[in-house]
Amino acid sequence: MAGTLRALLRAALATAWLLLAVSRVLAAAEARPIRLGLSAGFTGPTRDMAVELYRGAMAAIDRQNRDGGVSGHPLELLAADDGYEPTPAIENAVRFLGQNRVLALFSALGTPTVSRVLPVLRAYADQGARLFFPVTGLEASRVPPYVPYVYNLRASYRQEIEALVAAFVARGLTRVAICHQADAFGRSGWDGAGRALDRRGLAFCGEATFARLAGLAEDMTPQVRLLAASRPEAVLLIGATPACAALIRDMRQAGLDVPVGLVSFAGGEILLRALADEGRRLGRALDGNLILSQVTPCWRDGSLPAGRDYRQALAELADRHPPPGGWEPGLPEGSAAGFEGYLNARLVIEIVKAMPDPLDRAGLDAAAAAVGRVDLGIGAPVFPAGPAHQGLETVWLTTVADGRPVPLPAVPAAGD
């Protein structure tokens, strides 16, 4: 009898251990992270923008995780440096989709990099590869053959530049010159500006280019001479923050004080900080007569719930979850780039919530359609699953006063 009891006890204990082990395996499976892969230039000329983009997205993701994640799964943002160069961006995308098994690529930064990742998405299409909310106004992501694989939140560069050109013409400025990066981003801006001018019976009065990786120390005097020789009434600059700051500095130093229009990739507040630093060094203000195009409303607007939430989420994040290269001292209060990252993450979270299985890429398209029009707290709903997979159709223009962007009336984004 005693032997039988001991045998039964051993069997019961073995069963209990087996059940415990199975429950742990099931719990681990249920808690598998939902991974998103972000490739950006955490080194090179886009470092400041990449960090702010990551910081905004991470603030939204961190808050969601503290609320329990999505269906019990924590969200994990994998960030990798591409130096604002196409080849590392391709390598990052392949690793994310393959080895890292991310649910989706997310908020990839920059036109020259994203344009080269589009074929990767197409190559992995049978595995459900998608890119959500890249930080570029690239037209190719909005039209066949790549539009099925990319979802955009922001307006396109054509729409941004249309708004800038319209602002110039409304002021009676018709002699418009352009200076742009000599790459896919620059060509995209040049094409959009040419179309906007042509619709008004105008053409560029002058053109100049600069290298993609040009920094703040770059001497832009040769470009300024070319622009000045065309006698422009306004200049469009298409580039990353350091090059745009260098161009504005050298234009103003040379006495070329005409209005300058810049698209969102110039960096907004990030650009203004660079100009302020250069201005202090030179003993003169450099931020006058600027028109900045933005693809989100002002994050400082107290009437916008998303702006308040963004600022609070940044405070909660503090200096946790550092990006590649770590946090630098003196993190800013916020930025347009950071707000875009925050809204991108908020929207992708809503899409993931709509998935029956948030670990299965096959459900991404259906979920993007199912969320319909999403209220992110920016004054108007966004619809990410329209024909161009573009959620926002508005461009926000700002000028500058006391070193800060000052909003001008929002502009409904015009297409071709």
C-alpha positions in Angstrom: 0.0 0.0 0.0 2.8 2.4 1.0 4.6 1.6 -2.3 1.5 2.4 -4.3 1.0 5.7 -2.5 4.6 6.6 -3.2 4.2 5.7 -6.8 1.1 7.8 -7.1 2.8 10.7 -5.4 5.8 10.6 -7.8 3.4 10.4 -10.7 1.5 13.4 -9.4 4.6 15.4 -8.8 5.9 14.6 -12.3 2.6 15.7 -13.8 2.7 18.9 -11.8 6.2 19.7 -13.0 5.2 18.9 -16.6 2.1 21.1 -16.3 4.3 23.9 -14.8 6.9 23.6 -17.6 4.1 23.6 -20.3 2.5 26.7 -18.7 5.8 28.5 -18.7 6.4 27.7 -22.3 2.9 28.9 -23.2 3.3 32.0 -21.1 6.6 32.7 -22.8 5.0 32.2 -26.2 2.1 34.5 -25.3 4.6 37.2 -24.2 6.7 37.1 -27.3 7.5 40.7 -28.2 6.0 42.5 -31.2 9.1 43.8 -33.0 9.4 46.8 -35.2 12.6 47.6 -37.1 13.7 51.2 -37.5 16.7 52.0 -39.8 18.0 55.6 -39.6 21.2 57.6 -39.8 22.2 57.6 -36.1 25.6 58.7 -37.4 26.2 61.3 -40.2 24.2 64.4 -41.1 20.8 63.0 -39.9 22.0 62.0 -36.4 19.9 64.7 -34.6 16.8 63.9 -36.6 17.2 60.1 -36.1 17.5 60.5 -32.4 14.5 62.7 -32.1 12.4 60.4 -34.4 13.4 57.4 -32.3 12.8 59.3 -29.0 9.2 60.2 -30.0 8.4 56.7 -31.2 10.0 55.1 -28.1 8.0 57.4 -25.9 4.7 56.1 -27.4 5.9 52.5 -27.3 7.2 52.7 -23.7 3.8 54.1 -22.6 1.9 51.3 -24.4 4.1 48.7 -22.7 3.5 50.2 -19.3 -0.2 49.8 -20.1 0.3 46.1 -20.8 1.5 46.1 -24.4 -0.9 44.7 -27.1 -2.8 41.6 -26.2 -0.2 40.8 -23.5 2.7 41.2 -25.9 5.3 43.9 -25.2 6.3 46.1 -28.2 10.0 46.2 -29.0 11.6 48.8 -31.2 14.8 47.6 -32.8 16.9 50.5 -34.1 19.9 50.2 -36.4 22.2 52.8 -37.8 22.5 53.2 -41.6 24.6 56.4 -41.7 22.0 57.8 -44.2 23.6 55.5 -46.8 21.6 53.1 -49.0 23.7 50.0 -48.6 23.6 49.7 -44.8 19.8 50.6 -45.0 19.3 47.6 -47.3 21.3 45.3 -45.0 19.3 46.5 -42.0 16.0 45.8 -43.8 17.1 42.3 -44.8 18.3 41.5 -41.3 15.1 42.9 -39.7 12.8 40.9 -42.0 14.8 37.8 -41.8 17.0 37.1 -38.7 15.1 39.5 -36.4 11.6 38.5 -37.6 10.1 41.9 -37.1 6.4 42.4 -37.6 7.2 45.3 -39.9 9.7 47.9 -40.9 8.9 51.2 -39.2 9.7 54.9 -39.7 12.7 54.4 -41.9 14.4 57.8 -42.2 15.4 59.4 -45.5 14.7 59.3 -49.3 18.0 57.9 -50.6 17.7 55.0 -48.1 14.0 54.2 -48.4 14.1 54.3 -52.2 16.6 51.5 -52.1 14.6 49.5 -49.5 11.5 49.5 -51.6 12.8 46.6 -53.8 13.6 44.6 -50.6 10.0 44.9 -49.6 8.9 43.6 -52.9 11.3 40.7 -52.7 9.9 39.8 -49.3 6.3 40.4 -50.3 5.4 36.7 -50.1 6.4 36.9 -46.4 4.2 39.9 -45.8 6.9 42.5 -45.6 5.6 46.0 -45.0 7.0 49.4 -44.1 4.9 51.7 -41.9 5.3 55.4 -41.9 8.7 56.1 -43.4 10.0 59.6 -42.8 10.2 60.7 -46.5 7.9 62.3 -49.0 9.2 60.0 -51.7 6.6 59.6 -54.5 7.6 56.1 -55.4 6.2 54.8 -52.1 2.8 56.2 -53.0 2.4 54.7 -56.5 2.7 51.3 -58.2 4.6 49.0 -58.0 5.6 49.8 -54.4 2.4 51.3 -52.8 1.1 47.9 -51.7 4.1 47.5 -49.4 4.3 50.9 -47.8 2.0 52.9 -45.5 2.6 56.7 -45.1 1.4 59.1 -42.6 3.0 62.3 -43.8 2.2 64.4 -47.0 4.6 63.9 -49.9 7.4 66.2 -50.9 5.5 67.3 -54.0 2.7 68.4 -51.7 5.1 70.2 -49.3 6.9 72.0 -52.2 3.6 72.9 -53.8 2.7 74.7 -50.5 6.0 76.5 -50.4 5.9 77.6 -54.0 2.3 78.8 -53.5 3.5 80.8 -50.5 6.2 82.4 -52.6 3.9 83.3 -55.4 1.3 84.7 -53.0 4.0 87.2 -51.9 4.7 88.1 -55.5 8.0 86.2 -55.7 8.3 84.5 -59.1 12.0 84.2 -59.6 12.7 81.0 -57.6 16.0 79.2 -57.5 16.7 75.8 -56.0 19.7 74.2 -54.2 19.4 70.5 -53.5 21.2 67.3 -52.5 22.7 65.5 -55.4 20.8 62.2 -54.8 17.3 60.7 -54.9 16.0 63.1 -52.2 17.3 66.1 -54.1 15.9 64.9 -57.4 12.5 64.3 -55.8 12.5 67.9 -54.5 13.7 69.3 -57.8 11.0 67.4 -59.7 8.2 68.5 -57.3 9.4 72.2 -57.5 9.6 72.1 -61.3 6.0 70.8 -61.5 4.8 73.4 -59.0 6.4 76.2 -60.9 5.3 74.9 -64.3 1.7 74.9 -63.2 2.1 78.7 -62.7 3.9 79.2 -66.0 7.2 79.6 -64.2 10.6 77.9 -64.2 13.7 77.9 -62.0 15.8 81.0 -62.4 18.9 79.2 -61.0 20.1 75.8 -59.7 22.9 74.4 -57.5 23.6 71.1 -55.8 25.6 69.8 -52.9 26.8 66.3 -51.6 24.4 64.2 -49.5 26.8 64.0 -46.6 27.7 67.7 -46.6 28.1 68.9 -43.0 27.8 72.2 -41.2 31.5 72.9 -41.7 31.0 72.7 -45.5 32.0 75.9 -47.5 28.8 76.6 -49.5 30.2 79.7 -51.1 30.4 78.2 -54.7 26.7 77.2 -54.4 25.8 80.7 -53.1 27.6 82.4 -56.0 25.6 80.3 -58.5 22.3 81.1 -56.8 23.1 84.8 -56.4 24.1 85.1 -60.1 20.5 84.1 -61.0 19.1 87.1 -59.1 16.5 85.0 -57.2 13.6 86.5 -55.3 13.3 83.3 -53.3 15.3 80.1 -52.8 14.2 76.5 -52.2 16.6 74.3 -50.2 16.2 70.6 -50.3 18.6 68.8 -47.9 19.4 67.5 -44.4 19.9 69.8 -41.5 23.6 70.4 -41.5 23.8 71.3 -45.2 20.8 73.5 -45.1 22.2 75.4 -42.1 25.5 75.8 -43.9 23.8 77.2 -47.0 21.7 79.6 -45.1 24.7 80.8 -43.1 26.8 81.4 -46.3 23.8 83.0 -48.1 23.3 85.5 -45.4 27.0 86.1 -45.0 27.1 86.9 -48.7 24.2 89.3 -48.5 21.7 87.0 -50.2 18.8 87.7 -47.8 15.8 86.6 -49.9 13.2 84.3 -48.4 14.2 80.6 -48.1 11.8 77.7 -48.2 12.7 74.4 -46.6 10.9 71.1 -46.6 10.4 69.1 -43.4 13.5 67.0 -43.7 15.6 70.2 -43.0 14.6 69.5 -39.4 12.5 72.3 -38.1 13.7 73.1 -34.6 16.8 71.0 -35.2 17.7 73.4 -38.0 16.9 76.4 -35.9 19.2 75.2 -33.1 22.1 74.8 -35.7 21.4 78.3 -37.0 21.4 79.7 -33.5 24.8 78.1 -32.8 26.2 79.5 -36.0 24.6 82.9 -35.4 26.2 83.2 -32.0 29.6 82.3 -33.5 29.2 84.9 -36.2 27.5 87.5 -34.1 24.4 87.8 -36.2 20.9 86.3 -36.5 20.5 83.7 -39.3 16.9 82.5 -38.9 15.1 85.5 -40.5 13.1 85.2 -43.7 12.5 81.5 -43.5 9.4 79.4 -44.4 9.5 75.9 -43.0 7.2 73.2 -44.3 6.0 70.6 -41.7 4.0 67.4 -42.1 2.5 67.5 -38.6 0.8 70.3 -36.7 2.7 72.2 -34.0 3.5 69.9 -31.0 3.4 72.9 -28.7 -0.3 73.7 -29.6 -2.0 73.4 -26.3 -5.4 72.7 -28.0 -4.1 69.4 -29.5 -4.4 66.3 -27.2 -1.6 64.6 -29.1 0.7 67.5 -28.4 0.0 67.3 -24.7 0.3 63.5 -24.7 3.6 63.7 -26.6 5.2 66.1 -24.1 4.0 64.0 -21.2 5.3 60.8 -22.8 8.7 62.3 -23.3 8.9 63.3 -19.7 8.0 59.8 -18.7 10.5 58.2 -21.0 13.3 60.5 -19.7 16.7 59.0 -20.6 15.6 55.3 -20.6 15.8 53.0 -23.7 18.7 54.9 -25.4 19.1 54.9 -29.2 22.2 53.7 -31.1 25.0 56.0 -29.9 23.2 56.8 -26.7 21.5 60.0 -25.5 23.4 63.2 -25.6 23.3 65.8 -22.8 20.5 68.3 -22.7 17.7 66.6 -24.6 15.3 69.2 -26.1 11.8 69.7 -24.9 10.5 68.2 -28.1 10.6 68.7 -31.9 8.6 68.3 -35.1 10.7 65.2 -35.9 10.0 63.7 -32.5 6.3 64.5 -32.8 6.2 62.7 -36.1 7.9 59.7 -34.6 5.4 59.7 -31.8 2.4 59.9 -34.1 3.9 57.2 -36.3 4.1 54.9 -33.3 0.6 55.8 -32.1 -0.9 54.9 -35.4 1.1 51.6 -35.9 0.0 50.6 -32.3 -3.7 51.1 -33.4 -3.1 48.9 -36.4 -1.4 46.2 -34.3 -4.3 46.3 -31.9 -6.7 45.5 -34.8 -4.8 42.3 -35.7 -6.2 38.9 -34.6 -2.6 37.7 -34.2 -0.2 40.6 -33.6 2.8 38.4 -34.4 1.6 37.4 -37.9 2.5 39.8 -40.8 -0.2 38.3 -42.9 -2.8 40.3 -40.9 -1.2 43.8 -41.4 -3.1 44.9 -44.5 -6.5 43.8 -43.2 -5.8 45.6 -39.9 -4.7 48.8 -41.6 -8.0 48.8 -43.5 -10.0 47.8 -40.4 -8.9 50.7 -38.2 -10.6 53.1 -40.7 -10.2 56.8 -39.7 -8.1 57.1 -36.6 -8.3 60.0 -34.2 -4.7 60.6 -33.1 -5.6 63.9 -31.3 -4.3 66.3 -34.0 -7.6 67.9 -35.0 -8.5 65.6 -37.9 -8.7 61.8 -38.3 -6.1 60.0 -40.4 -6.9 57.2 -42.8 -3.8 55.1 -43.6 -5.4 52.6 -46.1 -6.5 54.9 -48.9 -5.4 54.5 -52.5 -1.9 56.1 -51.9 -1.6 54.6 -48.4 -1.2 58.1 -47.0 -2.9 59.2 -43.8 -2.5 63.0 -43.8 -3.3 65.4 -46.6 -2.3 68.7 -45.0 1.0 70.7 -44.9 1.7 73.1 -42.1 3.9 76.1 -42.9 5.8 78.1 -40.3 7.9 81.1 -40.1 10.4 81.9 -37.3 10.2 84.4 -34.5 12.5 84.5 -31.4 14.2 81.3 -32.6 11.0 79.3 -32.7 8.6 78.2 -35.5 5.5 80.3 -35.7 2.6 78.5 -37.4 1.1 80.0 -40.6 -2.4 78.8 -41.8 -2.5 75.1 -42.6 -2.6 74.3 -46.3 -4.7 71.4 -47.7 -2.1 69.4 -49.7 -2.6 69.7 -53.4 -1.7 66.9 -55.7 -0.7 67.0 -59.4 
